[in-house]
Amino acid sequence: MLSSLVGLGRNTVTGMLCASGRQFSDWSADYRFFSKDRWDAAKAWSAIRRRSVEELSPHAPVVCMVDDTLLRKTGSRIPGAAWRRDPLGPKFQANLAWAQRFLQISVALPSADSPSGARAIPVDFVHAPTPPKPGRNAGEEERRAYRAAQRKQRLGQIAVERLHALRSDLDLDGDGSRQLWCAGDGGYTNETVLKQLPERTVFIGRIRGDARLHALPDEQPACGRKRVYGHRVPTPAELLGDHSVPYQTVKAQVGGLVHDFKIKTIGPVRWRTSGQQRDLRLVVVAPLSYRLRKGARLLYRKPAFLISTDPNLSAEQILQTYVWRFGVEVNFRDEKQIIGVGQAQVRDNLSVERIPAFLVAAYSMLLLAARRAYASGGFIQTLPPPKWMARRDPSPTTTSALQQKLREELWGKALGIHFSGFANHTHPHSKPQKSLPHLASCVLYMKN
């Protein structure tokens, strides 16, 4: 795990072996570590989850985010790889990508200096493949089994199973009194998730602007079937355009800054997709204005339509929790671009699942170790920042900064560096015969 965090180049199994100085030893045991039952990912995630929850206040809810990501592949025989819709494709064209699909759950840990800010710590990372489609000559039994496997391996169903496992683990750890708040995007705000939520769990998600919502029934008929849904209430898009309903102003932190959001809210309401007894609260967020540069014309982002399965939550809590959901997107970027998740070249059924989870677990441990080490005094930047970053505030601890700090602690003394005067400012000739690369700068400042 340590080699996966500080290694240079692609983060394959052989790359980790070279980073740990074992390139001249037998490598078969390292591959069997992942392809055989020699590493239990559930125990690693259990330790990370317990350490993450310990960082929360005694009665604070556990806020988690759920989302899926793709790990692009090129081999045609890699288990779980299939053609999937490319989320990075243009809006006017649906592109496809040959990739594996994984589902991740991250826990939000509020910042010590700012209660509104939070950092996402991955606590679960599971493979979510789709079943192989039977051939055109397959029988009816095979097709029926394929449809059953499709329903079982849908992303919503896998997310529900992982949320139930997380809720059960929290109860076993003695945190049964804590509520579990889960934030998800529109792909998880569906019937599968909303109707199967575990106990003491609140889901906050995004819905369509034309969703048909109903008020609670005013009165029950004297005879006949009881009414479950009342009169129709405005759809989220209609509520946004209704000028007779005034806006409320709430605050939420986005990108390290506190912004004022204009919202409208109604509740409790009911939605046929979420079930008959599931009361919801609707929050409509007006588009935020921004400028691409100083003096440019004013532009607007898209509005957001949010629901919460707990109508007693305030609009500010709902909005801030959903804003924290972006932390899982930051996790995906760091895992792929910095940690190198998805770069391992393996084709074993277990290895393709466990190596990505192994690397994500190492990434989680790095974030938790940094939070524990710099909880009181803040991040200590002993490695001088480059000239183009000298004017920036070094307080945000990015994953790249943590990786550089780890390399500095491991290799700084071996390179013979005293950080009181890191770089020797030499002045070479204007036309040197050879370039003068600096080994320490290359090693400590390299970004994967």
Helices and strands as residue ranges (DSSP letters): H 2-6, H 13-19, H 28-35, H 41-54, E 62-72, E 82-85, E 96-110, E 118-127, H 140-152, H 155-172, E 180-184, H 191-194, E 201-206, E 213-215, H 236-241, E 248-254, E 257-271, E 280-285, E 289-290, E 299-300, E 304-308, H 315-324, H 326-334, I 335-339, H 351-373, G 387-389, H 399-411, G 419-421, H 439-444
